[in-house]
Structure formats: structure tokens, C-alpha cells
């Protein structure tokens, strides 16, 4: 079975839930190219309770029905045509050094900037999650870049991730290349920004891998198998230079207004 997973998903308040799921399904259908697959979205909002409230909303006009498979577990989303996506719980947390860490497939109630990078990674692992260090424009340079570089040399229990907001013509970031050279897994995710038109980017970037036998395997277990037992490929939709610049300008303007 082919597995497609967007490992960096936000369900921002300005997003319509069903439009987001429609977009993810369309992007994954394109990447599957006619093959049967299991689609997984890794939700990593900074306020997961609010995001999951939006996931659980129901109404006669909604195109998707969502049901949590077990308490605290993944959500199973099914549309009227019987198409299914899985949404894994998770969290994006900021370390004391102002670096992002994604906690995939776990529930970790830890306040932003309450722990250093290594302690935060350890907390994610202790909570049963997959710790991911996502590349972010401007954040993996200078002092913070040196902290990331040291972590790449020191740890073998982390995943690195590229994202859909990088202008591809600039080339793969140096520290992402270094992590790959050191044998660390490198994944990818869409990382949609908090603007209404970004809702269509869910599922546009991610990873793909094949599982020989996925009977009874949960989406979270499938991701863990990808760490050791599968050949993982990343995929990403093009990000034009115009979109890249526009996104960075809007994000800086948003930060100044907060």
C-alpha cells in the first residue's frame, strides 16, 4: 500500500475545514497517479484543542464527516464519495532558543519557550511522539543555526523536514543537506500560512513510501515504520519566487501587528 503523508499541517482559524480536506485529497490524488493509497495529515497547530474542535464540527452542509478512532487518537475523515483521509494529532512547540519542534502523533502539553531544544525533543519522545525539526526561512542561521547544527551531530532520534514555503531555486538548505549526509531522515510538509488562500496548500508537500503489509497498522504506526523500514521519498509543489516573497512579507507584517 502506498502511504502519502503531509507531515506539517495547520488548520488555521481562517481555513474552512472541508475546503482544506478537499485540497489535501486533490494533491494526494495527483501524487498517487491512479494508485490506491492511504492519505495522512499530521496536524501540528500550536493550539491543538481549538483545531480539533474545528475537525469535530458537524452540519448538514459539510462535505466531510470526521470521527476520532480512539480517545486521543487519529481522526478518520470520509467524504460523500467514500474517500478517506486520516488526521493525526500533534503539536508545534517553540523551544527556549526560539526554534520550532513538531511533535507528531502525540499530545504534549508543554508551554512554548519552557524548555531548551534537547529537553523538548526528549519530552516529545517520552510522550510517544515523533520529534521533527522543520526548516524555516531565517531561523536556521546565526546562533540558532549553530544550535541546529550541533543537534544534527549529537542526535540520531530526530527527523528533519523541508516545507512548502521554500523557493526551490534557492537550493536545499545547507543544514538539511548536512542532516541527510549524517543519516537523519528528511521529510517534507506543506506548512500552510495563516492566510485564507493558503487553505489550498494542504497536502501539496509531503512524503511517500510503500508498505508491504499495512493490515491493522494505524497511520501513526505507518509513520514510525517509515523511520526504519521503508524507502521514503519527498514531494513538493512548486513555490514561485513571487509567492515566496509575498508570503514572507505578509508574515512579517502580521508579526508586527500582533
C-alpha positions, 0 to 999 in steps of 0.5 A, a space after each residue: 500500500 502506498 502511504 502519502 503523508 503531509 507531515 506539517 499541517 495547520 488548520 488555521 482559524 481562517 481555513 474552512 475545514 472541508 475546503 482544506 480536506 478537499 485540497 489535501 485529497 486533490 494533491 494526494 490524488 495527483 501524487 498517487 497517479 491512479 494508485 490506491 493509497 492511504 492519505 495522512 495529515 499530521 496536524 501540528 497547530 500550536 493550539 491543538 484543542 481549538 483545531 480539533 474542535 474545528 475537525 469535530 464540527 458537524 452540519 448538514 452542509 459539510 462535505 466531510 464527516 470526521 470521527 476520532 478512532 480512539 480517545 486521543 487518537 487519529 481522526 478518520 475523515 470520509 467524504 460523500 464519495 467514500 474517500 478517506 483521509 486520516 488526521 493525526 494529532 500533534 503539536 508545534 512547540 517553540 523551544 527556549 532558543 526560539 526554534 520550532 519542534 513538531 511533535 507528531 502523533 502525540 499530545 504534549 502539553 508543554 508551554 512554548 519557550 519552557 524548555 531548551 531544544 534537547 529537553 523538548 525533543 526528549 519530552 516529545 519522545 517520552 510522550 510517544 511522539 515523533 520529534 521533527 525539526 522543520 526548516 524555516 526561512 531565517 531561523 536556521 542561521 546565526 546562533 540558532 543555526 549553530 544550535 541546529 547544527 550541533 543537534 544534527 551531530 549529537 542526535 540520531 532520534 530526530 527527523 528533519 523536514 523541508 516545507 512548502 514555503 521554500 523557493 526551490 531555486 534557492 537550493 536545499 538548505 545547507 543544514 538539511 543537506 548536512 542532516 541527510 549526509 549524517 543519516 537523519 531522515 528528511 521529510 517534507 510538509 506543506 506548512 500552510 500560512 495563516 492566510 485564507 488562500 493558503 487553505 489550498 496548500 494542504 497536502 501539496 508537500 509531503 512524503 511517500 513510501 510503500 508498505 508491504 503489509 499495512 493490515 491493522 497498522 494505524 497511520 501513526 504506526 505507518 509513520 514510525 515504520 517509515 523511520 526504519 523500514 521503508 524507502 521514503 521519498 519527498 514531494 513538493 509543489 512548486 513555490 514561485 519566487 513571487 509567492 515566496 516573497 509575498 508570503 514572507 512579507 505578509 508574515 512579517 507584517 502580521 508579526 508586527 501587528 500582533 
